[in-house]
Amino acid sequence: MPNESLSVVLRVAIGERDMMSGYICPRCRLLVSASVELLGADVSCPGCRSIIQIPGFDDPLVLVEPVLQAVGTDLHAHKNISSENWRDDLPLDVLSARAKGLPWLMLLPVFGIASVLLASLIYVLFFTHFKPIELAQQKLVPEVESRGQISNADKVPTYAELETLLTKLSQAKSPGELRPMLREVPELEAKLANYYKGSEFTLSEPVDVIAITEIRHRTGFYLLRALLEGAEKWAGVVTKNTSGMWVIDWESYVGYCDIAWDELPKIRPKEPSVVRVARRKNEYYNQGFSSREWQSFELTYPNSDTILIGYASRRSALVQQLLPIGNRFGLMDVTLKIHYPENVNDPRLVIIDEVVTNDWITPNEK
């Protein structure tokens, strides 16, 4: 029986099932290699034909390095090489086993994570936009994006309180009578006079309050829906004034603009003018407006055929404000300041100076 201590020179292994072991024949000193199937077996040395025993797993071994995967069951003789480079003399089938390519199973978790991230991005971009609020007479109340939590001190209005408010609104015949029931905003009296211009405010008697819904992203504001006489539906935003009384947000209800929407192409103001519109991203560039410097938006107003094209400078933060994550596509209600540029003949083209708010509700003064 050969000397076990001389038989084992090295073992190169990457696991119990896939490994190649190297040995030196104790008689002819030839370096040979054997696969796992021959461990513990008696084999014939390819050099001197002596019978030698391949050590088993329980026999003492000298571990060299975990690099090689072996195939085949026959011994292979290594000639004119040392124990340091014997693996370079392995048969082609053994060497090819080392080049199996990338272990694709290891990439499955990467593919899984990438798929989840891609699905999340698509959901955020296409399915989380805030829906606009429908108003009576097809007027739009703005979608609200400023974050906030309703405090415990904010009381949800009751149906009786809002029915009383609507009854008082229906009895008002002038802006002066209307004002105590409206939310205070800067220059409210002047805005009422500009909007009604001597005409009476008319609202039918309320029949029933249909629903009161909290506006999640605007602290202390609620959407009111009601049924009026003549089967007319009404909707508006209510909030409390400084005296703790429930009032209507009039600007968002009527969609107030400094200049009547249909009059803008005729007047063409050169100074910034406030408008409440629905914006939609588009790609229309003309009369000196280029896509490199500007982003264009289609601006529309309820119950009007007038469509303007607003341009926001890419050098400002306006584009990011007008294209928030979650509402980059489709309509979005916004309050803007716009003006008409010099030397532009198309009455549809305006410049966007400021995004007042991403809804139709004037922000509370700090």
C-alpha positions in Angstrom: 0.0 0.0 0.0 1.5 3.4 -0.9 2.4 5.9 1.6 -0.7 8.0 2.2 1.3 11.1 3.2 3.1 11.1 -0.2 0.0 10.5 -2.2 -1.8 13.7 -1.5 -0.2 16.8 -2.9 -3.2 19.1 -3.2 -7.0 19.3 -3.6 -8.7 21.9 -5.6 -12.4 22.0 -4.7 -15.4 24.2 -5.0 -17.9 21.8 -3.3 -18.3 18.2 -2.4 -19.8 17.3 -5.7 -17.6 19.3 -8.1 -13.8 19.2 -7.5 -10.6 17.9 -8.9 -7.8 16.5 -6.7 -4.1 16.4 -7.5 -1.8 13.6 -6.2 1.8 12.4 -6.7 2.3 8.7 -7.3 4.6 7.5 -4.4 6.5 5.2 -6.8 7.1 7.2 -10.0 6.5 10.7 -8.6 4.1 11.5 -11.4 1.5 14.2 -10.7 -2.0 13.0 -11.5 -5.5 14.4 -11.0 -8.7 12.5 -10.2 -12.4 13.6 -9.9 -14.6 13.0 -7.0 -16.0 9.7 -8.2 -12.6 8.1 -7.6 -12.2 9.2 -4.0 -11.3 6.2 -1.8 -10.8 3.9 -4.9 -7.8 1.9 -6.0 -6.6 3.0 -9.4 -3.7 2.3 -11.8 -1.1 5.1 -12.1 -0.9 6.2 -15.8 2.9 6.5 -15.4 4.2 3.3 -13.8 0.9 1.3 -13.7 1.3 0.8 -10.0 -1.9 0.4 -8.0 -2.5 3.5 -5.8 -5.3 4.4 -3.6 -7.0 7.8 -4.0 -7.6 9.3 -0.5 -11.2 9.7 0.6 -12.9 12.6 2.3 -11.9 11.4 5.7 -8.2 11.1 4.9 -5.8 14.0 5.7 -5.6 16.5 2.7 -3.6 19.6 2.0 -6.1 22.3 0.7 -4.5 24.6 -1.8 -7.1 26.9 -3.5 -10.9 26.7 -4.4 -10.8 27.4 -8.1 -11.4 24.4 -10.3 -14.4 22.4 -11.3 -13.7 18.9 -12.7 -15.5 16.5 -15.1 -14.9 13.0 -16.1 -13.9 9.9 -14.1 -10.5 8.8 -15.5 -7.1 9.8 -14.1 -5.1 12.3 -16.1 -1.3 12.4 -16.0 0.5 15.8 -15.8 4.1 15.8 -17.2 6.9 18.4 -17.0 4.9 20.7 -14.7 5.0 21.6 -11.1 2.4 21.5 -8.4 1.8 25.2 -8.9 0.7 25.0 -12.6 -0.7 21.5 -13.0 -4.2 22.7 -13.5 -3.2 24.4 -16.8 -2.5 20.9 -18.2 -6.0 19.6 -17.5 -8.0 18.1 -20.5 -10.1 20.4 -22.6 -13.4 19.0 -21.2 -12.3 19.9 -17.7 -11.2 23.4 -18.8 -14.5 24.0 -20.6 -16.4 23.2 -17.5 -14.8 26.2 -15.9 -16.2 28.4 -18.6 -19.9 27.8 -18.1 -20.7 31.5 -18.1 -22.5 33.7 -15.7 -24.6 31.9 -13.0 -28.0 33.3 -14.0 -29.7 32.0 -10.9 -27.7 34.6 -8.9 -29.2 37.4 -11.1 -32.9 36.4 -10.3 -33.0 38.6 -7.2 -31.6 41.6 -9.2 -34.3 41.1 -11.9 -37.0 40.9 -9.3 -35.9 44.1 -7.6 -35.6 45.9 -10.9 -39.1 44.8 -11.9 -40.6 46.1 -8.6 -38.8 49.5 -9.0 -40.0 49.8 -12.6 -43.6 48.9 -11.7 -43.5 51.5 -8.9 -42.2 54.2 -11.2 -44.9 53.5 -13.7 -47.6 53.6 -11.0 -46.3 56.9 -9.6 -46.1 58.6 -13.1 -49.4 57.3 -14.5 -51.8 56.3 -11.8 -51.4 58.6 -8.8 -52.5 61.9 -10.3 -55.1 63.8 -8.2 -58.6 64.0 -9.7 -60.2 67.4 -10.2 -63.4 68.2 -8.2 -66.5 68.6 -10.2 -68.6 71.7 -9.6 -72.1 72.7 -10.6 -72.4 74.5 -14.0 -69.3 72.4 -14.9 -67.1 74.7 -13.0 -63.9 73.2 -11.7 -62.6 73.3 -8.1 -58.9 72.8 -8.1 -57.1 69.7 -7.2 -55.2 70.2 -4.0 -51.6 69.1 -3.5 -50.2 71.0 -0.5 -49.7 68.5 2.3 -51.3 68.8 5.7 -53.2 66.9 8.4 -56.6 67.9 9.8 -56.0 68.8 13.4 -58.3 67.7 16.2 -59.5 71.3 16.6 -61.0 71.3 13.0 -64.6 70.4 13.2 -66.3 68.7 10.2 -69.3 70.8 9.1 -72.7 69.3 9.7 -75.4 68.9 7.0 -77.6 71.4 8.9 -74.8 74.0 9.1 -74.2 73.8 5.4 -77.8 73.8 4.4 -78.2 77.0 6.4 -75.2 78.5 4.6 -76.7 77.6 1.2 -80.1 79.1 2.2 -78.4 82.4 3.1 -76.5 82.3 -0.2 -79.7 81.9 -2.1 -81.2 85.0 -0.4 -78.2 87.2 -1.3 -78.9 89.5 -4.3 -75.7 91.7 -4.4 -72.0 91.3 -3.8 -72.3 93.2 -0.6 -74.9 90.7 0.8 -72.8 87.9 -0.5 -69.5 88.8 1.1 -70.1 87.8 4.8 -70.6 84.2 3.5 -67.4 84.1 1.5 -63.9 83.2 2.6 -61.7 86.3 3.0 -58.9 86.6 0.4 -56.9 89.7 -0.6 -59.0 92.3 -2.5 -62.2 90.3 -2.3 -64.5 93.3 -2.5 -62.8 94.5 -5.7 -62.9 91.0 -7.2 -66.6 90.7 -6.5 -67.3 94.0 -8.2 -65.1 93.1 -11.2 -66.7 89.7 -11.6 -70.4 90.7 -11.3 -70.1 94.3 -12.6 -73.6 95.3 -11.4 -75.3 92.0 -12.1 -77.1 90.1 -9.3 -75.9 86.9 -7.8 -78.5 84.2 -8.1 -78.6 80.8 -6.5 -81.6 78.5 -6.1 -82.9 77.4 -2.8 -81.2 74.2 -1.4 -83.2 71.0 -1.3 -80.7 68.7 0.2 -77.0 68.5 1.1 -75.8 65.4 -0.6 -72.2 64.9 0.7 -69.5 66.6 2.7 -66.0 65.3 1.8 -62.7 66.3 3.5 -60.1 67.6 1.0 -57.2 65.4 2.2 -54.3 67.7 1.1 -55.7 71.0 2.2 -56.1 71.6 6.0 -59.6 72.6 7.0 -61.2 72.6 3.6 -64.2 70.4 2.6 -66.0 69.7 -0.6 -69.8 70.3 -0.4 -72.3 68.8 -2.8 -75.9 69.8 -2.7 -79.2 69.5 -4.7 -81.0 72.7 -5.4 -84.5 73.5 -6.6 -85.2 72.5 -10.1 -82.9 69.4 -9.8 -79.8 71.6 -10.1 -76.7 70.2 -8.6 -74.2 72.5 -6.8 -70.7 72.0 -5.5 -68.2 74.1 -3.8 -65.4 74.3 -1.2 -66.2 75.4 2.3 -63.9 76.3 5.2 -64.1 78.2 8.5 -63.4 81.9 8.7 -61.6 83.6 11.6 -64.9 83.8 13.5 -65.4 80.1 13.3 -68.3 80.4 10.7 -68.5 78.2 7.7 -68.0 80.1 4.4 -67.6 79.4 0.7 -64.3 79.7 -1.2 -65.7 81.9 -3.9 -62.7 82.2 -6.1 -62.5 78.5 -6.8 -66.2 78.3 -7.2 -66.5 80.8 -10.0 -62.9 80.2 -11.4 -62.0 83.8 -10.9 -59.5 85.5 -13.3 -58.3 89.1 -13.1 -59.5 89.4 -16.7 -62.4 87.3 -18.0 -60.9 84.3 -19.8 -62.5 85.0 -23.2 -61.4 88.6 -23.1 -57.7 87.8 -22.7 -56.9 87.3 -26.4 -58.6 90.7 -27.1 -57.0 92.7 -24.3 -53.6 90.9 -24.4 -52.2 92.2 -21.0 -48.5 93.0 -21.0 -48.4 92.8 -17.2 -48.8 89.5 -15.2 -52.5 88.7 -14.8 -54.0 85.9 -12.5 -55.9 83.1 -14.2 -57.4 79.9 -13.0 -57.1 77.2 -15.7 -56.6 73.6 -16.4 -53.2 72.9 -17.8 -52.1 70.0 -20.1 -48.5 69.5 -21.3 -48.1 69.7 -25.1 -45.4 70.4 -27.6 -46.2 73.5 -29.7 -43.4 75.9 -30.5 -43.8 78.9 -32.8 -43.0 82.6 -33.2 -39.6 82.5 -31.5 -40.5 79.9 -28.7 -38.1 76.9 -29.0 -38.3 73.6 -27.2 -34.7 74.1 -26.0 -35.6 77.2 -23.9 -39.3 76.7 -23.3 -41.9 74.0 -22.3 -45.3 74.6 -23.7 -48.7 73.9 -22.0 -52.2 74.0 -23.3 -54.4 76.2 -21.0 -58.2 75.8 -21.0 -61.1 77.1 -19.0 -64.5 75.5 -18.2 -67.3 76.1 -20.7 -65.0 78.1 -23.0 -63.7 77.4 -26.5 -60.7 79.7 -25.9 -57.5 77.8 -25.7 -54.1 79.5 -24.9 -50.6 78.1 -25.2 -48.5 79.0 -22.2 -44.7 78.9 -22.2 -42.6 78.2 -19.1 -38.9 78.9 -19.1 -36.8 75.8 -18.7 -34.3 77.9 -16.8 -36.7 78.5 -14.0 -38.5 76.1 -11.5 -41.8 76.7 -13.3 -41.6 73.5 -15.4 -41.1 71.3 -12.2 -44.0 73.1 -10.5 -46.3 72.5 -13.5 -45.2 68.9 -13.9 -45.2 67.4 -10.4 -44.5 63.7 -9.8 -47.8 61.9 -10.0 -49.5 64.4 -12.3 -47.2 64.9 -15.3 -49.9 64.0 -17.8 -53.5 64.9 -18.3 -55.3 67.9 -17.0 -54.3 69.7 -13.7 -56.0 72.7 -12.3 -53.5 75.6 -11.6 -53.6 79.2 -10.7 -51.1 81.1 -12.8 -49.8 84.6 -13.6 -49.4 85.1 -17.3 -48.7 87.9 -19.7 -48.6 88.5 -23.5 -45.0 88.9 -25.0 -44.0 91.7 -27.2 -43.8 91.2 -31.0 -45.9 88.0 -31.0 -48.9 88.1 -33.4 -50.6 84.9 -32.3 -53.2 85.8 -29.6 -53.0 82.3 -28.2 -49.4 82.5 -27.1 -48.6 83.7 -23.5 -45.7 83.5 -21.1 -46.2 81.9 -17.7 -44.6 84.2 -15.1 -45.6 82.3 -11.9 -47.4 79.3 -10.5 -49.4 80.8 -7.7 -50.7 77.4 -6.6 -51.3 73.9 -8.0 -55.0 74.3 -7.5 -57.7 77.0 -7.6 -57.6 77.9 -3.9 -55.7 81.1 -2.9 -53.2 80.0 -0.2 -53.7 81.4 3.3 -51.6 84.4 4.1 -48.8 83.6 6.5 
